[in-house]
Structure formats: structure tokens, C-alpha cells
């Protein structure tokens, strides 16, 4: 059989089309075996067979018997590397591609991002703006107590000491400032 394949190879290399077809027919089991062994994707079998035939046709053109490699060994190796490299190919998937199981759903609908929800950002910005506006209505002492306590995390006792007021006055100032801020924020 090997001699018959070599004769077909010689004729195919010279351009004999019927020899090429017969050569491909004889090597179809080798192509199918390579697919099963190296890239067994049943749904793509016909396409993979055609790719294997293309590899064999390139082998007819590129094979150099003087390199000490047998023809079938060369073809087998080229098929192996071709199908192994298929694993490296990346399939591009669109995020806007409709999902098969859902009528109106896209892949993008199921992705979870790290960023915050835009609606929450808008609400926080509005609250922040309202808080800044409300802080402007406080007396200087109330503003200092609130900022020291909530923004700078200074204990109320230390705030009282730093401002030279009693502990009770600092607590009352904070309570009155919070009441005023809440009434301003509700408006």
C-alpha cells in the first residue's frame, strides 16, 4: 500500500488531478483518525475533514524526501499539528449576540460589572450636594463639631477639649446640628 501511495504522490506532485483525488481518498482514514485523536468536535467534522485535505495538498507541495522523513510520517505530523493548533484558535463572541434560550436576552445582560450602578451614583451625588448645602446653614461651632466627629473621627470629649467647651455643650451642639441637617435634607 505504501508503494501505491508513493506512486500517487509522484503523479499528484506532477499535477495529475485524478491522482490527487485518489491520494486524498486513500488518506481520508488518516485525516478522520487525526480529527478523532487531536480535535474531536463532531459538529465541525465535515469542515475539519476539508481542512485535513488542504493540509495534505500543502504536504504534496512542501514534502522533501531528502530530509529523511517518510511521506506518511510527514503528513501525519502535519495533520497532528494542524488539529492541535485548532485548540489555540479563539472564538470571538459578541456581547450583543442574542442568547439561544432567551428571546430578548443578550450575553451583556448577564455580565456583572465592578462599577457601581449609575442610578446609585446619581443619588449619592444628589445627597452629597444636599449635605454640602445643608452644612452651610450650620453655625461655625456646629459645623466644626460635625466635621470633627464624622469626617475626622475625633471623639466628642476631645472635640470639647479642643474647642474649650464642656462635654455636655459639645454633645448638645452635635445633637442640634444633626437635627438641623436632617430638617434641611428632608426639604
N, C-alpha and C positions, 0 to 999 in steps of 0.2 A: 504494500500500500504506500510506503514511504517513497518508493521509486516513482509510482504513478503521480504522487503529489508533486514531486520534484519536476517531473516532465510537464505537468500542468503549470507549475510555477514558471518554468522556462518559456513556455508558449505565451503565458499571460504577460510576462515581462516584455515580450516582443510586441505585445499589443493585440493578441488574439482574444477577442471578446468572448467567444464561446468557451475558451479555456479559463477565462476569468470567472465566468458564471459557474462552470463546473468546479473550479477551485473553491469558490465560496460555498457551493453546495456541500462539497466534501468536508469543509471545515465548520459547517453550521453546528455540529455537536460540540466542537471545541468552544465556539462562541457561547452556546447555551450553557455549557458547563462553567465557563468563566463567570457568566452572569450569576448563576446559582451560588457559586463559591464566593464571589467578591462584592456583588451588589445586587442582592436578590430583592427587587421591588417588582412584584408581579404586575401591578397596573401599568408599568412602563416597559414591559417585556419586549413588545414589538419595536419600540424606539431603541431599546438597548441592543437588540439584535442588529438593527440597521447601523448603529454606531460601531458595533463589533465588525461588521462587514467593511465599514470605512477604514477601521484600523488595519484590517487585513489588506485592503487595497493600498494603503500607505506602506505597509510592510513589503508588498511586492515591489514597490518603487525603491524603498530605502534599504532593503536587505543586502548585506555584503557578505558573501560566503567566505571571503578571505579572512574574516575576523575570527574564524574558528568556532562559530556558533551554528548549530543546526537550524534549518529553516523553521521547523515546527517549534523548536525551543524559543526562537526569536519571536514568532507570532504569539506563542503562549505568554511570554513575558510582557509583550506589548499590550495584550488584552488584559492581563492582570493589572498592570499599572494604570491602564485607562479606567477600568472599573473601580479600582481603589481610589483613584483621584476623584471619582464622582462623589465620594463622601465629603470631599472638601468644598464642593460647589455649594454656594449659599442660595437659598431661595428667597427672593425678595417678596415680602408681604406688605401690602398697603394697609395702613391703619383705617382707611376708609372703605376697605373691602367688606361687603355685606357678609354676615355670618350665615352659614347654611341653615342652622337651626332656628334662626330668628328672622322675621320678616323685615323689621325696621331697625335691627341692631347692627352695629359695626364693631370691629375689634376695639376701636378707640373708646367706645362706651364702657368697656370693661377694664381699662387701664386706670391704675390708681397713681396719682402723682404725689410728690413730696410737698408741693406748694400748697398753700392754704387756699381754701375756697374763695373765689373773688368776692362773693357776697359778704363773707365774713370780714374780709379786708375792708370793704366799703363801710360796713357797720362799725368796725373798730376805728376807722379814720373819723367817722362822724362823732363817735363817742369821745375820741381824743380831742377833737376840735371843740366839742361842747364842754369838756372838762377844762380845757385851757381858758375858754370864755368864762366859765364859772369861777375859776381861780382868780380872775381879775376882779371879781366882786367882793373878795375877802379883804379883810383889813390886813395890813402888813404883818401883824403878830399872828393872826390866824393862818396866813399863807406860809409863814416860816415854820409854825408848829406842824402843819400838814405835810409840807415838803420834807422837813427833818424826819418826821416819824415814818411816812410811807415811802418816800423816794430814797432817803439816805439811811433808813433803818436805825435811827438813833432812838434809844429807849426814852420814854416820856420823862423819867426822872432826870436824865442827862440833859434833855431839852430845857427843862425847867431851870436847872443849874446854869446852863449856858446863857439863858435869857435873863437870869436874875429874878425869876418869879417863883412863886410857890408851886409845889407839885399839883395841888388842887386847882390852881389857876391854869396851869398847863393843860390838865385834863379837861376842865370846863371850856377852855379856848378850842381845844381839839373837837369836843362834842358840838359846840356851837358852829364851828367851821364846817363839820360834816353835815349838820342839819341844813346849813345854808347852801352847801354844794348840792345836796340831794334835791332841795326845792328848786334850785336853778336847773338841774339836769332834767327834772320832770317836765319843765315848761316846754 
